[in-house]
Amino acid sequence: MTASAQALDLLASAARAADAKGGDDLVALDVSVPLPFADVFLLVTGNSERNVIAIADEIEEVLGHAGTPTRRREGHHTGRWILLDFGDLVVHVFHQEERLYYGLERLWADCPALPVAPLLTSKS
Protein backbone atom coordinates (compact mmCIF):
# COMPACT_ATOMS: atom_id res chain seq x y z
CA MET A 1 0.00 0.00 0.00
CA THR A 2 1.17 3.55 -0.68
CA ALA A 3 -0.07 6.99 0.28
CA SER A 4 -3.38 7.90 -1.32
CA ALA A 5 -3.77 10.65 -3.91
CA GLN A 6 -5.81 12.61 -1.37
CA ALA A 7 -3.01 12.39 1.19
CA LEU A 8 -0.48 13.58 -1.39
CA ASP A 9 -2.72 16.54 -2.29
CA LEU A 10 -3.00 17.46 1.39
CA LEU A 11 0.76 17.09 1.73
CA ALA A 12 1.37 19.51 -1.15
CA SER A 13 -0.93 22.16 0.33
CA ALA A 14 0.47 21.75 3.83
CA ALA A 15 4.08 21.88 2.62
CA ARG A 16 3.47 25.10 0.68
CA ALA A 17 1.71 26.64 3.70
CA ALA A 18 4.58 25.67 6.02
CA ASP A 19 7.15 27.02 3.58
CA ALA A 20 5.24 30.31 3.28
CA LYS A 21 5.60 30.84 7.05
CA GLY A 22 9.29 29.99 7.16
CA GLY A 23 9.10 26.31 8.00
CA ASP A 24 12.45 24.57 7.68
CA ASP A 25 13.65 21.02 7.04
CA LEU A 26 10.36 19.70 5.64
CA VAL A 27 10.34 15.90 5.57
CA ALA A 28 7.41 13.77 4.42
CA LEU A 29 7.15 10.09 5.27
CA ASP A 30 4.80 7.53 3.75
CA VAL A 31 3.44 5.78 6.85
CA SER A 32 0.58 4.04 5.05
CA VAL A 33 1.99 0.54 5.57
CA PRO A 34 2.55 0.49 9.35
CA LEU A 35 -0.32 2.82 10.32
CA PRO A 36 -4.02 2.19 9.75
CA PHE A 37 -5.05 5.79 10.53
CA ALA A 38 -2.75 7.95 8.35
CA ASP A 39 -0.92 7.81 5.05
CA VAL A 40 1.61 10.62 5.42
CA PHE A 41 3.51 12.38 8.18
CA LEU A 42 4.86 15.85 7.42
CA LEU A 43 7.62 17.03 9.75
CA VAL A 44 8.42 20.75 9.86
CA THR A 45 10.77 22.81 12.01
CA GLY A 46 10.13 26.34 13.24
CA ASN A 47 12.84 28.59 14.69
CA SER A 48 10.85 29.88 17.69
CA GLU A 49 7.63 29.15 19.57
CA ARG A 50 5.88 31.97 17.70
CA ASN A 51 7.10 30.60 14.38
CA VAL A 52 5.93 27.07 15.24
CA ILE A 53 2.47 28.42 16.07
CA ALA A 54 2.37 30.57 12.92
CA ILE A 55 3.30 27.59 10.73
CA ALA A 56 0.64 25.39 12.33
CA ASP A 57 -2.00 28.12 12.06
CA GLU A 58 -1.22 28.67 8.38
CA ILE A 59 -1.46 24.95 7.59
CA GLU A 60 -4.80 24.73 9.40
CA GLU A 61 -6.12 27.79 7.59
CA VAL A 62 -5.03 26.65 4.13
CA LEU A 63 -6.35 23.10 4.52
CA GLY A 64 -9.53 24.35 6.21
CA HIS A 65 -10.26 26.71 3.32
CA ALA A 66 -9.73 23.77 0.97
CA GLY A 67 -12.39 21.78 2.84
CA THR A 68 -10.22 19.65 5.11
CA PRO A 69 -10.84 20.54 8.75
CA THR A 70 -8.43 19.68 11.52
CA ARG A 71 -9.62 16.52 13.27
CA ARG A 72 -7.33 16.94 16.25
CA ARG A 73 -4.72 19.44 17.40
CA GLU A 74 -2.24 18.97 20.24
CA GLY A 75 0.44 21.24 21.71
CA HIS A 76 -0.70 24.56 20.24
CA HIS A 77 -0.50 26.38 23.57
CA THR A 78 3.22 25.71 24.06
CA GLY A 79 4.53 26.16 20.53
CA ARG A 80 7.16 23.47 20.99
CA TRP A 81 5.57 20.51 19.15
CA ILE A 82 2.22 20.93 17.50
CA LEU A 83 0.49 17.89 16.06
CA LEU A 84 -2.24 18.47 13.47
CA ASP A 85 -4.36 15.51 12.39
CA PHE A 86 -6.13 15.87 9.05
CA GLY A 87 -6.99 12.19 8.64
CA ASP A 88 -4.76 10.93 5.83
CA LEU A 89 -2.13 13.54 6.73
CA VAL A 90 -0.62 14.15 10.17
CA VAL A 91 1.58 17.24 10.49
CA HIS A 92 4.21 17.61 13.21
CA VAL A 93 5.48 21.18 13.60
CA PHE A 94 8.48 21.20 15.92
CA HIS A 95 10.69 23.73 17.62
CA GLN A 96 14.29 22.90 16.65
CA GLU A 97 15.16 21.39 20.03
CA GLU A 98 12.10 19.10 20.13
CA ARG A 99 12.73 17.95 16.57
CA LEU A 100 16.21 16.79 17.54
CA TYR A 101 15.16 15.31 20.88
CA TYR A 102 12.22 13.22 19.64
CA GLY A 103 13.82 12.22 16.33
CA LEU A 104 10.71 11.02 14.51
CA GLU A 105 12.79 10.46 11.39
CA ARG A 106 14.76 7.84 13.32
CA LEU A 107 11.62 6.24 14.74
CA TRP A 108 10.03 5.98 11.30
CA ALA A 109 13.25 5.22 9.39
CA ASP A 110 11.67 2.17 7.72
CA CYS A 111 9.06 4.35 6.02
CA PRO A 112 9.91 5.80 2.62
CA ALA A 113 10.49 9.52 2.35
CA LEU A 114 8.34 11.45 -0.10
CA PRO A 115 9.90 14.30 -2.13
CA VAL A 116 8.86 17.68 -0.72
CA ALA A 117 10.94 20.19 -2.72
CA PRO A 118 8.96 19.73 -5.97
CA LEU A 119 5.73 20.41 -4.06
CA LEU A 120 6.98 23.84 -3.01
CA THR A 121 7.31 25.04 -6.60
CA SER A 122 4.08 23.54 -7.97
CA LYS A 123 0.85 25.54 -7.80
CA SER A 124 -1.69 22.69 -8.03
C-alpha positions in Angstrom: 0.0 0.0 0.0 1.2 3.5 -0.7 -0.1 7.0 0.3 -3.4 7.9 -1.3 -3.8 10.7 -3.9 -5.8 12.6 -1.4 -3.0 12.4 1.2 -0.5 13.6 -1.4 -2.7 16.5 -2.3 -3.0 17.5 1.4 0.8 17.1 1.7 1.4 19.5 -1.2 -0.9 22.2 0.3 0.5 21.8 3.8 4.1 21.9 2.6 3.5 25.1 0.7 1.7 26.6 3.7 4.6 25.7 6.0 7.1 27.0 3.6 5.2 30.3 3.3 5.6 30.8 7.0 9.3 30.0 7.2 9.1 26.3 8.0 12.5 24.6 7.7 13.6 21.0 7.0 10.4 19.7 5.6 10.3 15.9 5.6 7.4 13.8 4.4 7.2 10.1 5.3 4.8 7.5 3.7 3.4 5.8 6.9 0.6 4.0 5.1 2.0 0.5 5.6 2.6 0.5 9.4 -0.3 2.8 10.3 -4.0 2.2 9.8 -5.0 5.8 10.5 -2.8 7.9 8.3 -0.9 7.8 5.0 1.6 10.6 5.4 3.5 12.4 8.2 4.9 15.9 7.4 7.6 17.0 9.8 8.4 20.7 9.9 10.8 22.8 12.0 10.1 26.3 13.2 12.8 28.6 14.7 10.8 29.9 17.7 7.6 29.1 19.6 5.9 32.0 17.7 7.1 30.6 14.4 5.9 27.1 15.2 2.5 28.4 16.1 2.4 30.6 12.9 3.3 27.6 10.7 0.6 25.4 12.3 -2.0 28.1 12.1 -1.2 28.7 8.4 -1.5 25.0 7.6 -4.8 24.7 9.4 -6.1 27.8 7.6 -5.0 26.6 4.1 -6.4 23.1 4.5 -9.5 24.3 6.2 -10.3 26.7 3.3 -9.7 23.8 1.0 -12.4 21.8 2.8 -10.2 19.6 5.1 -10.8 20.5 8.7 -8.4 19.7 11.5 -9.6 16.5 13.3 -7.3 16.9 16.3 -4.7 19.4 17.4 -2.2 19.0 20.2 0.4 21.2 21.7 -0.7 24.6 20.2 -0.5 26.4 23.6 3.2 25.7 24.1 4.5 26.2 20.5 7.2 23.5 21.0 5.6 20.5 19.2 2.2 20.9 17.5 0.5 17.9 16.1 -2.2 18.5 13.5 -4.4 15.5 12.4 -6.1 15.9 9.0 -7.0 12.2 8.6 -4.8 10.9 5.8 -2.1 13.5 6.7 -0.6 14.2 10.2 1.6 17.2 10.5 4.2 17.6 13.2 5.5 21.2 13.6 8.5 21.2 15.9 10.7 23.7 17.6 14.3 22.9 16.6 15.2 21.4 20.0 12.1 19.1 20.1 12.7 17.9 16.6 16.2 16.8 17.5 15.2 15.3 20.9 12.2 13.2 19.6 13.8 12.2 16.3 10.7 11.0 14.5 12.8 10.5 11.4 14.8 7.8 13.3 11.6 6.2 14.7 10.0 6.0 11.3 13.3 5.2 9.4 11.7 2.2 7.7 9.1 4.4 6.0 9.9 5.8 2.6 10.5 9.5 2.4 8.3 11.4 -0.1 9.9 14.3 -2.1 8.9 17.7 -0.7 10.9 20.2 -2.7 9.0 19.7 -6.0 5.7 20.4 -4.1 7.0 23.8 -3.0 7.3 25.0 -6.6 4.1 23.5 -8.0 0.9 25.5 -7.8 -1.7 22.7 -8.0 
